[in-house]
Amino acid sequence: MFTFGIKDLIDILLFAVLLYYVYRLMKESGTINIFYGVLAVIILWVLASEIFGMRLIGTILDKFMAIGLIILVILFQEPIKRFLVELGSQRRWRFLRNIFNHHKNETEAEALAWVMPIVYACMSMSKSKTGALIVIEQSIPLENYAKSGDIIDANINTRLIENIFFKNSPLHDGAMIIAKNRIEAAGCILPVSHDSDVPRSLGLRHRSALGIAQATDAVAVVVSEETGNISVAHRGRLSTRLSTTELEHRLNAIAITSAK
């Protein structure tokens, strides 16, 4: 006889919370379509095997579920990579670190300190059509990428940013990395995205911005040398043709969220 006890209720509640957390995490990392697909297959599998007793479909789905993880990894390498990056992000587990270390989060003012110098620099470079690629570190360290360029370790300053990306500067073609409210390095080499959805009109800077946004949780700001348009790559997505006001709002939102 089937009995339903408190342990079963706790089991269901824990599963519901876990499912909701995975859903929210995959939605934020841009992999929500994989979540829907996997959920649909699981529901179909349960209906066919457990409820309606369909042996043929049930057997096929049993075999599919056995190798489903390998198939998902092969077909969706980049989205799954973004999901795992988000899952392992220090920001996700910061509350535990705060409990044990009594660590105080940086104030909102400190979190926003880097925003306006970047916005003003991008505004100026956009008008003069000066190409630029600025990467802002979040919870995942960018030390390995910073080592590929020249270490600067300077305060974030609008004029300094413009001088680094000046067309005759030797660091003009690389990426600038900003970490811990300082310009850590410039002339850095980033991974290039091979996403087929990126328009052909966009060049190497945009693909590099998307590449670092797919590999880490960093924010990449691009100023096009051809058009002067401003773009932002974050969490595996590239937003183009942003105004300076939109850029400011996006960076402010990211800064406040990362400080929580």
C-alpha positions as MATLAB code, in Angstrom:
seq = 'MFTFGIKDLIDILLFAVLLYYVYRLMKESGTINIFYGVLAVIILWVLASEIFGMRLIGTILDKFMAIGLIILVILFQEPIKRFLVELGSQRRWRFLRNIFNHHKNETEAEALAWVMPIVYACMSMSKSKTGALIVIEQSIPLENYAKSGDIIDANINTRLIENIFFKNSPLHDGAMIIAKNRIEAAGCILPVSHDSDVPRSLGLRHRSALGIAQATDAVAVVVSEETGNISVAHRGRLSTRLSTTELEHRLNAIAITSAK';
ca = [
       0.000    0.000    0.000;
       1.312    3.416   -0.984;
       1.965    5.777    1.919;
       2.867    9.437    1.778;
       4.886   10.746    4.688;
       6.836   13.808    5.745;
       9.995   12.478    4.087;
       8.184   12.296    0.749;
       6.961   15.880    1.163;
      10.490   17.092    1.951;
      11.804   15.116   -1.030;
       9.308   16.779   -3.388;
       9.970   20.252   -1.979;
      13.743   19.852   -2.301;
      13.373   18.630   -5.875;
      11.078   21.574   -6.711;
      13.564   24.059   -5.235;
      16.453   22.432   -7.124;
      14.475   22.430  -10.369;
      13.561   26.096   -9.947;
      17.176   27.044   -9.176;
      18.459   25.185  -12.248;
      15.729   26.849  -14.353;
      16.658   30.333  -13.142;
      20.371   29.689  -13.559;
      19.979   28.349  -17.104;
      17.720   31.266  -18.008;
      20.350   33.753  -16.825;
      23.130   31.948  -18.680;
      21.158   31.807  -21.945;
      20.708   28.018  -21.927;
      16.990   27.899  -21.113;
      16.100   26.115  -24.369;
      18.216   23.133  -23.261;
      16.296   23.082  -19.970;
      12.953   22.983  -21.793;
      14.177   20.241  -24.131;
      15.516   18.029  -21.343;
      12.376   18.581  -19.259;
      10.162   17.606  -22.211;
      12.126   14.378  -22.775;
      11.933   13.480  -19.053;
       8.161   14.075  -18.955;
       7.668   12.000  -22.104;
       9.843    9.242  -20.637;
       7.848    9.131  -17.377;
       4.499    9.128  -19.214;
       5.523    6.389  -21.650;
       7.349    4.115  -19.195;
       5.622    4.578  -15.849;
       2.077    5.746  -16.542;
       0.953    4.335  -19.903;
       3.307    1.349  -19.986;
       4.365    1.824  -23.610;
       7.129   -0.738  -23.922;
       8.595    0.236  -27.310;
       8.765    3.987  -26.702;
       9.743    3.359  -23.095;
      12.655    1.131  -24.118;
      13.865    3.647  -26.706;
      13.687    6.497  -24.204;
      15.445    4.354  -21.583;
      18.370    3.919  -23.985;
      18.276    7.615  -24.881;
      18.370    8.678  -21.229;
      21.351    6.383  -20.646;
      23.453    8.213  -23.248;
      21.582   11.519  -23.151;
      24.267   13.327  -21.134;
      26.952   12.503  -23.703;
      24.678   13.617  -26.560;
      23.916   16.910  -24.781;
      27.605   17.620  -24.199;
      28.402   16.989  -27.882;
      25.514   19.040  -29.284;
      25.519   21.912  -26.813;
      29.130   22.395  -25.768;
      29.089   26.200  -25.519;
      25.696   26.591  -23.748;
      26.577   23.882  -21.226;
      29.957   25.530  -20.674;
      28.200   28.837  -19.924;
      25.861   27.062  -17.494;
      28.763   25.423  -15.633;
      30.593   28.765  -15.515;
      27.536   30.349  -13.912;
      27.122   27.411  -11.519;
      30.735   27.657  -10.365;
      30.673   31.431  -10.147;
      31.893   32.776   -6.806;
      28.918   35.136   -6.823;
      26.595   32.115   -6.562;
      28.231   30.926   -3.360;
      29.226   34.281   -1.895;
      26.672   33.965    0.910;
      28.544   30.939    2.288;
      31.827   32.808    2.232;
      30.182   35.718    4.036;
      28.822   33.411    6.752;
      32.149   31.746    7.549;
      34.486   34.673    6.907;
      32.171   37.484    8.002;
      33.143   39.178    4.764;
      31.426   42.490    4.067;
      30.368   43.160    0.505;
      31.755   46.209   -1.188;
      29.504   49.218   -1.005;
      27.353   50.245   -3.920;
      29.451   53.371   -4.430;
      32.616   51.309   -4.756;
      30.898   48.914   -7.155;
      29.824   51.774   -9.414;
      33.199   53.568   -9.373;
      34.376   52.053  -12.671;
      31.190   52.675  -14.643;
      31.284   56.368  -15.566;
      34.974   56.547  -16.634;
      34.276   53.708  -19.082;
      31.043   55.294  -20.314;
      32.733   58.676  -20.905;
      35.663   57.016  -22.677;
      33.332   54.992  -24.912;
      31.313   58.111  -25.690;
      34.439   59.933  -26.850;
      35.842   56.954  -28.777;
      32.484   56.354  -30.428;
      32.445   59.902  -31.797;
      36.001   59.598  -33.148;
      35.443   55.983  -34.343;
      38.313   54.692  -32.240;
      38.159   50.919  -31.881;
      38.227   49.575  -28.331;
      37.623   46.377  -26.359;
      37.250   46.698  -22.586;
      36.686   43.623  -20.387;
      35.465   44.010  -16.799;
      36.158   41.096  -14.478;
      33.294   39.756  -12.381;
      33.544   36.722  -10.097;
      35.738   34.579  -12.374;
      39.403   35.737  -12.375;
      40.895   36.883  -15.683;
      44.543   36.580  -14.614;
      45.488   34.194  -17.422;
      44.117   36.574  -20.040;
      45.776   39.583  -18.379;
      49.167   37.835  -18.587;
      48.852   37.717  -22.380;
      49.116   41.517  -22.503;
      51.068   44.265  -20.749;
      50.423   44.752  -17.031;
      49.430   48.343  -16.252;
      47.874   48.335  -12.747;
      46.496   51.872  -12.842;
      43.450   53.707  -11.631;
      40.491   53.700  -14.008;
      40.707   56.987  -15.839;
      38.842   58.171  -18.934;
      41.870   59.813  -20.572;
      44.074   56.815  -19.873;
      41.548   54.518  -21.534;
      41.397   56.802  -24.583;
      45.204   57.000  -24.803;
      45.579   53.220  -24.648;
      43.147   52.772  -27.540;
      44.516   55.683  -29.581;
      45.075   54.459  -33.141;
      48.859   54.863  -32.998;
      49.181   53.162  -29.610;
      50.929   49.750  -29.614;
      48.167   48.442  -27.313;
      45.363   49.619  -29.570;
      44.480   46.229  -31.069;
      44.343   44.189  -27.856;
      41.812   44.066  -25.054;
      41.935   46.048  -21.831;
      41.147   44.114  -18.645;
      39.706   45.873  -15.623;
      39.708   44.052  -12.287;
      39.122   45.176   -8.694;
      38.415   48.755   -9.791;
      41.777   49.074  -11.554;
      43.075   48.798  -15.118;
      45.000   45.567  -14.745;
      46.377   45.056  -18.265;
      46.051   46.084  -21.917;
      46.897   44.543  -25.263;
      45.478   41.233  -24.040;
      44.493   38.280  -26.228;
      41.005   36.827  -25.745;
      39.307   33.636  -26.970;
      37.422   34.150  -30.227;
      33.819   32.996  -30.515;
      32.926   30.850  -33.503;
      29.195   31.312  -32.977;
      27.491   31.254  -36.388;
      24.816   33.696  -35.181;
      27.294   36.580  -35.077;
      26.680   38.841  -38.123;
      29.491   38.806  -40.679;
      29.627   42.583  -40.548;
      31.082   42.372  -37.030;
      34.826   41.956  -36.741;
      37.386   40.314  -34.486;
      36.761   42.653  -31.535;
      33.105   41.642  -31.347;
      33.925   37.937  -31.667;
      36.575   38.261  -28.968;
      34.096   40.075  -26.714;
      31.553   37.300  -27.215;
      34.275   34.688  -26.720;
      35.252   35.986  -23.275;
      31.567   36.373  -22.362;
      31.017   32.709  -23.240;
      34.099   31.477  -21.396;
      33.620   33.583  -18.236;
      31.075   35.842  -16.543;
      33.023   38.979  -17.520;
      31.456   41.989  -19.224;
      33.008   43.088  -22.527;
      32.402   46.523  -24.043;
      33.245   47.079  -27.704;
      33.539   50.289  -29.711;
      33.514   49.650  -33.455;
      36.343   51.217  -35.439;
      34.233   51.204  -38.614;
      30.929   52.608  -37.338;
      31.591   53.891  -33.819;
      28.734   51.720  -32.529;
      28.911   50.479  -28.945;
      28.229   46.829  -28.078;
      28.187   44.804  -24.856;
      28.777   41.070  -24.464;
      27.679   39.375  -21.244;
      26.612   35.854  -20.307;
      27.134   34.574  -23.817;
      25.019   37.268  -25.484;
      26.059   40.207  -27.651;
      23.987   43.407  -27.671;
      24.864   45.868  -30.418;
      24.127   49.484  -31.332;
      23.762   50.715  -27.760;
      23.541   54.365  -26.857;
      25.772   55.698  -24.101;
      22.698   55.949  -21.866;
      21.899   52.278  -22.458;
      25.544   51.407  -21.821;
      25.475   53.277  -18.515;
      22.260   51.550  -17.403;
      23.603   48.091  -18.279;
      26.937   48.595  -16.538;
      25.249   50.074  -13.460;
      22.899   47.087  -13.229;
      25.782   44.625  -13.588;
      27.901   46.474  -11.009;
      25.096   46.571   -8.433;
      24.237   42.909   -8.980;
      27.853   41.791   -8.612;
      28.185   43.754   -5.358;
      25.276   41.940   -3.690;
];
